[in-house]
């Protein structure tokens, strides 16, 4: 399968929402193909940083392989700005969307909050070690490591914001088809219609937007650090755009999330996400018993309300 669409940003800018939009677009327009959010993003970041630090060509080879062997029709995410020329070389027909959050201050605030919850995902940005190395000014010779380390966290993420969007803009002309899109517009009908035409053709049918992974109304740093992985998993996929028009959406969302979460506990998968929240079998049974009893009560009440309504008129 050929990679046809790459939507690239800096993070905390709507890629989760747009990945869902692209899935809907392909379904609506009869296009087969998988869509990935942040395809191997950690490997892209780590390999690029390690190449800059060691000059070992093995890291470049890994990047080339990741680009060349991408199995998806569309990729949405961050981590690709530094290696866009590789994408242009391996996928000459690729369509690229540059996603940018206009509000830099909001971007920085969001990343600072995420860094405090997940420092392991932001090596060189307040974390001495961890899982994901993020490109920094000293990788490019713009300042020394000591100068970088002395910067406030906000200044580091401001640099990262400008670096990422500068690289995307610089490399965009390598692609015959490229367009820009602002985070602030990803729910607008005009922007979504433009994306549909760009991604799927001039006659493509547009779809509605999603608003996911947004934390403006709930400060996740108010939760204990050991719960960060769970809270991010639980709330990161809430589609705010569905809450008002679909009164059942919140109940269905959190019910589905609960079923998935207890399933993770039963299979041991929850240990990797939030080991401090692990439930033994006794607690898990008690939790499920309380859930089932509450749901049975709620179903009885809902059915009573439903039966109290006037019969629907025949069409």
BELVEN-V376377 format. One line per field, one symbol per residue. ss: DSSP state (H for helix, E for strand, L for the rest). phi: phi as a letter, one per 40 degrees, with the letter a starting at -180 (. if undefined). psi: psi as a letter, one per 40 degrees, with the letter a starting at -180 (. if undefined). Layout:
ss=???
phi=???
psi=???
This chain:
ss=LLLLEEEEELLLLLHHHHHHHHHHHHHHLLLLLLEEELLLHHHHHHHHHHHHHHLLHHHHHHHHHHHHLLLLLEEEEELLHHHHHHHHHHLLLLEEEEEELLLHHHHHHHHHHHHHHLHHHLELLLELLLLLELLLHHHHLLLLHHHHHHLLHHHHHHHHHHHHHHHHHHHHHHLLEEEEEEHHHLLLHHHHHHHHHHHHLLLLLLLLLLLLLLLLLLLHHHLLHHHHHHHHHHHLLLLHHHHHHLLLHHHHHHHHHHHHHHHHHHHLLHHHHLHHHLLLHHHHHHHHHHHHHHHHHHHHHHHHHHHHLLLLLLL
phi=.ccbbbbbbbhfbhccccccccdcccccbgbcicbbcfdfdccccccccccccbgccccccccdccccbdcbcbbbibhbdcbddcccccbccccbbccbccccccdcdccccccccbcccacgbgbcaibbcbdbcccbgcacccccccccdcccccdcdccccccccccdccbcbaabacdcbcbccccccccccccbhcccccbccbbbfbbccaccccccdccdccccccbcbccdcccccbccddccccccccdccccccccgcccccadccdbcccccccccccccccccccccccccccccccdcccc
psi=hhhdhhhhaeifeeddddddddddddddefhiiihhhfhfdddddddddddddefhedddddddddddeheidihhaieedefdddddddgdehhhhhhhhdgddddddddddddddgdeefhegehdiadhhhhidddeediidddddeiiddddddddddddddddddedeehdhiiihideeeeidddddddddddeideihiiiiigifhfdehhdeeiideedddddddeeehgdeedddgdeddddddddddddddddddeedddddgdeehhidddddddddddddddddddddddddddeiiiiii.
